[in-house]
Amino acid sequence: MKVIIFGASGLLGKELIGQWPDDEVVGLGSRHGDIRDAAKVGDLVEEVCPQWIVVAAAYTNVDECESHPQLAFEVNRDSAVNIAEAAKRIGARLLFISSDYVFDGKKSSAYQTDDLRNPQSVYGRSKAEAEVRLLQVLPECCIVRTSWLFGTGGKCFPDTILKLAATRPVLDVVSDQRGCPTYAVDLARAIVELCRKDARGILHVTNAGDCSWFEFAREIVKRAGVQTEVRPVSTLQMARPAPRPAYSVLSPDSLHKYGISMPTWLDALSRYLQERRR
Ligand SMILES: NC(=O)c1ccc[n+]([C@@H]2O[C@H](COP(=O)([O-])OP(=O)(O)OC[C@H]3O[C@@H](n4cnc5c(N)ncnc54)[C@H](OP(=O)(O)O)[C@@H]3O)[C@@H](O)[C@H]2O)c1
């Protein structure tokens, strides 16, 4: 199988390259071309002529998106459509990575794939609108929503917590936002399997279990054997430019239909910490 990964230099993209050994995988980052350039995207796709295209490229700085909405929509929505149109021309399958931020966070039980999108931030809107447009261009495409991504391939929450904990005796972390941490290695493995299983439609792929950012940070510090105290604070106390969903736990039901189960986030965290120490 021939595959193109857009966003191969990112946190998830690097793991996708590493977890996809048996196929011919072409990884593309922004240095190979800007995905906002439809003609360039078309050339790249036609040159490789893959069976699958995975879109892990995105403008992922959620707070910056608030002050750069045009860039957010161009990269996260319009570029995804460019890639989908190129995929359609050559008959390739498309897997697009989306986010829990398409939801408003007002539920108190796990979000199902057909729950109403109601994004609260520019980033969330750009992803939600991308989903709608992609399903119009390529109704058979696969949309994988994930959340709270972490891994050794880039900036992420556990890395930030450990760096801060190395110099501070106390860390204040938000305790009123709940979601599912997701290890990039586990997500990448699931994506490879989904492509091999010819998956289509919207799927939720996260590690199993859920927690608040406070609980996540407390576990990171404890497992790393650091003495720093982690204190719970409210979202209101930690004002950020982009609103976050208070509750964005994604149900695994859609993934289970493909016979795929994800390890728990606690298990994933142990493996991440081991990998980080290497
Ligand atoms: N991080 C999270 O917590 C999280 C949660 C839910 C969903 N997601 C989604 O998961 C996917 C992967 O996220 P990630 O954290 O791995 O992202 P990331 O580390 O920020 O990587 C983003 C990738 O996109 C590429 N890119 C950005 N703008 C581009 C442009 N205009 N043209 C070409 N390439 C461009 C970057 O290339 P360069 O490095 O060359 O600039 C990089 O390879 C994204 O779709 C993201 O929205 C992430």
The ligand as an SDF file (V2000), in Angstrom:
LIG
                    3D

 48 52  0  0  0  0  0  0  0  0999 V2000
   -2.3170   18.1810   19.8350 N   0  0  0  0  0  0  0  0  0  0  0  0
   -3.5180   17.8770   20.3230 C   0  0  0  0  0  0  0  0  0  0  0  0
   -3.7550   17.8780   21.5480 O   0  0  0  0  0  0  0  0  0  0  0  0
   -4.6180   17.4960   19.3740 C   0  0  0  0  0  0  0  0  0  0  0  0
   -5.8900   17.1710   19.8870 C   0  0  0  0  0  0  0  0  0  0  0  0
   -6.9030   16.8240   18.9860 C   0  0  0  0  0  0  0  0  0  0  0  0
   -6.6470   16.7830   17.6350 C   0  0  0  0  0  0  0  0  0  0  0  0
   -5.4160   17.1130   17.1710 N   0  0  0  0  0  0  0  0  0  0  0  0
   -5.1830   17.0600   15.7340 C   0  0  0  0  0  0  0  0  0  0  0  0
   -4.2530   16.0340   15.4820 O   0  0  0  0  0  0  0  0  0  0  0  0
   -3.4900   16.3450   14.3050 C   0  0  0  0  0  0  0  0  0  0  0  0
   -2.0090   16.2390   14.6090 C   0  0  0  0  0  0  0  0  0  0  0  0
   -1.6910   17.1870   15.6240 O   0  0  0  0  0  0  0  0  0  0  0  0
   -0.1940   17.4120   16.1000 P   0  0  0  0  0  0  0  0  0  0  0  0
   -0.2520   17.8250   17.5360 O   0  0  0  0  0  0  0  0  0  0  0  0
    0.6460   16.2740   15.6470 O   0  0  0  0  0  0  0  0  0  0  0  0
    0.1980   18.7190   15.2450 O   0  0  0  0  0  0  0  0  0  0  0  0
    1.6080   19.4750   15.1880 P   0  0  0  0  0  0  0  0  0  0  0  0
    2.6310   18.7820   15.9930 O   0  0  0  0  0  0  0  0  0  0  0  0
    1.3250   20.9220   15.4710 O   0  0  0  0  0  0  0  0  0  0  0  0
    2.0410   19.3180   13.6530 O   0  0  0  0  0  0  0  0  0  0  0  0
    1.3630   20.0170   12.6700 C   0  0  0  0  0  0  0  0  0  0  0  0
    1.8780   19.5660   11.3280 C   0  0  0  0  0  0  0  0  0  0  0  0
    1.1800   20.3230   10.3400 O   0  0  0  0  0  0  0  0  0  0  0  0
    2.1350   20.8520    9.4240 C   0  0  0  0  0  0  0  0  0  0  0  0
    1.6220   22.1020    8.8720 N   0  0  0  0  0  0  0  0  0  0  0  0
    1.0830   23.1390    9.5530 C   0  0  0  0  0  0  0  0  0  0  0  0
    0.7150   24.1120    8.7020 N   0  0  0  0  0  0  0  0  0  0  0  0
    1.0410   23.6730    7.4530 C   0  0  0  0  0  0  0  0  0  0  0  0
    0.9130   24.2280    6.1480 C   0  0  0  0  0  0  0  0  0  0  0  0
    0.3590   25.4370    5.9510 N   0  0  0  0  0  0  0  0  0  0  0  0
    1.3600   23.4870    5.1060 N   0  0  0  0  0  0  0  0  0  0  0  0
    1.9140   22.2730    5.2750 C   0  0  0  0  0  0  0  0  0  0  0  0
    2.0400   21.6780    6.4890 N   0  0  0  0  0  0  0  0  0  0  0  0
    1.6170   22.3870    7.5540 C   0  0  0  0  0  0  0  0  0  0  0  0
    3.3850   21.0670   10.2510 C   0  0  0  0  0  0  0  0  0  0  0  0
    4.4990   21.1300    9.3850 O   0  0  0  0  0  0  0  0  0  0  0  0
    5.8750   21.8580    9.8290 P   0  0  0  0  0  0  0  0  0  0  0  0
    6.3130   21.1860   11.0960 O   0  0  0  0  0  0  0  0  0  0  0  0
    6.7760   21.5790    8.6970 O   0  0  0  0  0  0  0  0  0  0  0  0
    5.5050   23.2880   10.0390 O   0  0  0  0  0  0  0  0  0  0  0  0
    3.3740   19.8020   11.1050 C   0  0  0  0  0  0  0  0  0  0  0  0
    3.8960   18.7130   10.3720 O   0  0  0  0  0  0  0  0  0  0  0  0
   -3.9380   17.7470   13.8840 C   0  0  0  0  0  0  0  0  0  0  0  0
   -4.9450   17.6420   12.9120 O   0  0  0  0  0  0  0  0  0  0  0  0
   -4.5540   18.3130   15.1520 C   0  0  0  0  0  0  0  0  0  0  0  0
   -5.4980   19.3130   14.8690 O   0  0  0  0  0  0  0  0  0  0  0  0
   -4.3980   17.4540   18.0000 C   0  0  0  0  0  0  0  0  0  0  0  0
  1  2  1  0
  2  3  2  0
  2  4  1  0
  4  5  1  0
  4 48  2  0
  5  6  2  0
  6  7  1  0
  7  8  2  0
  8  9  1  0
  8 48  1  0
  9 10  1  0
  9 46  1  0
 10 11  1  0
 11 12  1  0
 11 44  1  0
 12 13  1  0
 13 14  1  0
 14 15  2  0
 14 16  1  0
 14 17  1  0
 17 18  1  0
 18 19  2  0
 18 20  1  0
 18 21  1  0
 21 22  1  0
 22 23  1  0
 23 24  1  0
 23 42  1  0
 24 25  1  0
 25 26  1  0
 25 36  1  0
 26 27  1  0
 26 35  1  0
 27 28  2  0
 28 29  1  0
 29 30  1  0
 29 35  2  0
 30 31  1  0
 30 32  2  0
 32 33  1  0
 33 34  2  0
 34 35  1  0
 36 37  1  0
 36 42  1  0
 37 38  1  0
 38 39  2  0
 38 40  1  0
 38 41  1  0
 42 43  1  0
 44 45  1  0
 44 46  1  0
 46 47  1  0
M  CHG  2   8   1  16  -1
M  END
$$$$
